[in-house]
Amino acid sequence: MKLATFNINGVNKRLENLLAWLEEAEPDVVCLQELKATDEQFPRSAIESAGYGAVWRGQSAWNGVAILARNVEPILTRAELPGDPSDSQSRYIEAAVNGILVVSLYAPNGNPRPGPKFDYKLAWHARFARHAATLFETGLPVVLAGDYNIVPEPHDIYPTHSYDDNALVQPESRAAFRDLLDQGWTDALRKRCPDEELFTFWDYRRNRWQRNWGLRLDHILLSRKLARRLTAAGIDRAVRGRENASDHAPVWISLLS
């Protein structure tokens, strides 16, 4: 099984790019983030024509998450992160696909910092960690895939001081990511590529793509059962360089069936 996560940065604006990548890469499961579309605006017919069933939770202008599955309909199990009924932001969805519980998440950015957006980021990650622990303790095969909006380690960002005050690299943010690893989740990309330069996001500004000034924000975490099935992982960097591209590249893993 090939599973991928892709912050599409506008599913309708980048639909042609998405469909081309689906045809080329042939992932079995895809977690999408930042749909920037309401439920009604999600391009269901185009996705179905490409051979994928889908579940999604949209939101006008911002946010939005989805799970696609090739030649099968995902079974929706949850469309919101538990712990705060007042949170209306569409950042979390989970579904069962071929015996695996798949989570697609779009964590808060947290900027500007300090302030309420950074507070929300940390509170969201605390809620996510509690739910992730519950999922891990089931012993089921679970994957947590998406844009975590966290740069886990200094080597996950190009050499720079321009992000020193950014919420993505703060000790509190990195601690939230480490909390997940401490629960027992496996960072799939780092497991397979422990020493490589791994960037998944390049800002549109200041020619950061052309200069390869990137960050690793998109992560796939695996439960114990799935970690034993991991055979390969990578980043489809070329997708970021195409016309009308998202500022993120797809991240993928391969799992033994």
VOLUMRO-633858 format. One record per residue (C-alpha): y, z, x. Coordinates in steps of 0.1 Angstrom, whole numbers. Layout:
<atoms>
@y:Y	z:Z	x:X
...
</atoms>
This chain:
<atoms>
@y:0	z:0	x:0
@y:35	z:-9	x:12
@y:63	z:13	x:-1
@y:100	z:9	x:6
@y:133	z:24	x:-2
@y:165	z:4	x:-4
@y:201	z:16	x:-12
@y:211	z:-17	x:-29
@y:248	z:-8	x:-34
@y:251	z:-26	x:-67
@y:219	z:-40	x:-81
@y:236	z:-68	x:-101
@y:260	z:-77	x:-73
@y:231	z:-79	x:-48
@y:204	z:-92	x:-71
@y:199	z:-124	x:-53
@y:195	z:-105	x:-20
@y:171	z:-81	x:-37
@y:149	z:-108	x:-52
@y:148	z:-127	x:-19
@y:137	z:-96	x:0
@y:110	z:-87	x:-27
@y:96	z:-122	x:-23
@y:96	z:-120	x:15
@y:85	z:-84	x:21
@y:61	z:-81	x:-9
@y:64	z:-43	x:-12
@y:40	z:-27	x:-37
@y:65	z:1	x:-46
@y:103	z:1	x:-41
@y:127	z:30	x:-46
@y:162	z:17	x:-53
@y:195	z:37	x:-51
@y:231	z:32	x:-60
@y:224	z:8	x:-88
@y:260	z:10	x:-100
@y:249	z:-1	x:-134
@y:242	z:15	x:-168
@y:207	z:15	x:-182
@y:216	z:-15	x:-204
@y:230	z:-34	x:-173
@y:198	z:-30	x:-152
@y:184	z:-65	x:-146
@y:150	z:-58	x:-161
@y:141	z:-94	x:-169
@y:148	z:-107	x:-134
@y:128	z:-78	x:-119
@y:99	z:-85	x:-143
@y:101	z:-122	x:-134
@y:97	z:-112	x:-98
@y:64	z:-95	x:-107
@y:76	z:-59	x:-109
@y:75	z:-32	x:-135
@y:103	z:-7	x:-134
@y:117	z:26	x:-145
@y:153	z:35	x:-139
@y:182	z:58	x:-147
@y:215	z:41	x:-145
@y:252	z:52	x:-145
@y:284	z:32	x:-149
@y:302	z:23	x:-117
@y:283	z:48	x:-94
@y:249	z:63	x:-86
@y:218	z:51	x:-104
@y:181	z:52	x:-92
@y:150	z:31	x:-100
@y:114	z:27	x:-90
@y:98	z:-7	x:-90
@y:60	z:-14	x:-88
@y:44	z:-47	x:-82
@y:21	z:-59	x:-110
@y:20	z:-25	x:-127
@y:43	z:-4	x:-149
@y:54	z:29	x:-133
@y:48	z:59	x:-155
@y:80	z:79	x:-157
@y:75	z:116	x:-151
@y:110	z:129	x:-146
@y:145	z:113	x:-149
@y:166	z:142	x:-135
@y:165	z:168	x:-108
@y:157	z:202	x:-124
@y:178	z:233	x:-119
@y:212	z:224	x:-134
@y:213	z:210	x:-170
@y:251	z:204	x:-166
@y:246	z:178	x:-138
@y:250	z:144	x:-154
@y:249	z:123	x:-122
@y:220	z:98	x:-120
@y:206	z:107	x:-86
@y:169	z:114	x:-92
@y:138	z:98	x:-108
@y:101	z:101	x:-103
@y:71	z:82	x:-116
@y:34	z:79	x:-111
@y:23	z:46	x:-94
@y:-14	z:39	x:-85
@y:-22	z:75	x:-81
@y:9	z:85	x:-61
@y:39	z:105	x:-74
@y:69	z:85	x:-62
@y:104	z:100	x:-61
@y:135	z:79	x:-57
@y:166	z:99	x:-48
@y:203	z:93	x:-41
@y:217	z:125	x:-26
@y:254	z:133	x:-28
@y:276	z:121	x:1
@y:297	z:153	x:2
@y:330	z:140	x:15
@y:357	z:151	x:18
@y:347	z:182	x:34
@y:354	z:211	x:29
@y:358	z:210	x:-9
@y:339	z:207	x:-42
@y:321	z:175	x:-32
@y:306	z:192	x:-1
@y:297	z:223	x:-22
@y:280	z:200	x:-47
@y:261	z:183	x:-19
@y:247	z:215	x:-6
@y:239	z:228	x:-41
@y:221	z:196	x:-49
@y:200	z:197	x:-18
@y:191	z:233	x:-25
@y:179	z:223	x:-59
@y:160	z:194	x:-44
@y:143	z:216	x:-19
@y:131	z:240	x:-46
@y:116	z:211	x:-66
@y:102	z:195	x:-35
@y:84	z:227	x:-26
@y:69	z:228	x:-61
@y:56	z:192	x:-57
@y:42	z:199	x:-22
@y:23	z:229	x:-34
@y:4	z:208	x:-59
@y:-14	z:192	x:-31
@y:-10	z:158	x:-48
@y:0	z:126	x:-29
@y:38	z:126	x:-32
@y:65	z:105	x:-15
@y:102	z:114	x:-15
@y:121	z:83	x:-7
@y:158	z:74	x:-8
@y:192	z:78	x:6
@y:195	z:115	x:16
@y:230	z:111	x:29
@y:220	z:132	x:59
@y:219	z:121	x:96
@y:190	z:145	x:106
@y:196	z:145	x:144
@y:223	z:134	x:169
@y:201	z:105	x:180
@y:202	z:92	x:144
@y:238	z:80	x:148
@y:255	z:58	x:173
@y:275	z:76	x:201
@y:308	z:85	x:185
@y:331	z:114	x:176
@y:344	z:96	x:145
@y:319	z:113	x:122
@y:324	z:148	x:137
@y:340	z:161	x:105
@y:318	z:140	x:81
@y:295	z:157	x:56
@y:266	z:136	x:68
@y:263	z:153	x:102
@y:273	z:189	x:94
@y:249	z:218	x:104
@y:245	z:227	x:68
@y:234	z:192	x:59
@y:210	z:189	x:88
@y:196	z:223	x:79
@y:188	z:210	x:44
@y:168	z:182	x:58
@y:150	z:206	x:82
@y:141	z:228	x:53
@y:121	z:200	x:38
@y:102	z:194	x:71
@y:95	z:231	x:73
@y:79	z:229	x:39
@y:54	z:205	x:55
@y:68	z:171	x:45
@y:64	z:143	x:72
@y:94	z:121	x:82
@y:74	z:89	x:81
@y:98	z:67	x:101
@y:101	z:93	x:129
@y:63	z:99	x:128
@y:56	z:63	x:136
@y:87	z:56	x:158
@y:95	z:90	x:175
@y:117	z:77	x:203
@y:132	z:45	x:189
@y:168	z:39	x:179
@y:166	z:39	x:141
@y:196	z:30	x:120
@y:195	z:22	x:82
@y:232	z:21	x:74
@y:261	z:3	x:89
@y:296	z:8	x:74
@y:314	z:-24	x:64
@y:345	z:-13	x:82
@y:354	z:-18	x:119
@y:326	z:-44	x:124
@y:301	z:-16	x:127
@y:272	z:-40	x:118
@y:282	z:-65	x:145
@y:285	z:-36	x:170
@y:253	z:-19	x:158
@y:272	z:13	x:151
@y:247	z:26	x:126
@y:234	z:58	x:111
@y:199	z:68	x:98
@y:205	z:80	x:62
@y:175	z:66	x:44
@y:143	z:85	x:47
@y:107	z:85	x:34
@y:90	z:119	x:34
@y:53	z:122	x:28
@y:31	z:150	x:15
@y:1	z:161	x:36
@y:-23	z:138	x:19
@y:-1	z:107	x:23
@y:8	z:116	x:59
@y:-28	z:112	x:68
@y:-28	z:77	x:53
@y:4	z:65	x:71
@y:-3	z:34	x:93
@y:31	z:18	x:99
@y:68	z:22	x:93
@y:99	z:1	x:99
@y:133	z:-11	x:89
@y:141	z:-46	x:77
@y:173	z:-48	x:97
@y:178	z:-85	x:91
@y:185	z:-79	x:54
@y:217	z:-61	x:64
@y:230	z:-91	x:82
@y:228	z:-115	x:52
@y:257	z:-127	x:31
@y:268	z:-103	x:4
@y:245	z:-76	x:19
@y:243	z:-40	x:10
@y:255	z:-17	x:38
@y:220	z:-3	x:40
@y:188	z:-20	x:51
@y:154	z:-14	x:35
@y:130	z:11	x:50
@y:93	z:7	x:45
@y:59	z:23	x:53
@y:23	z:12	x:50
@y:-4	z:35	x:36
@y:-41	z:32	x:37
@y:-55	z:27	x:2
</atoms>
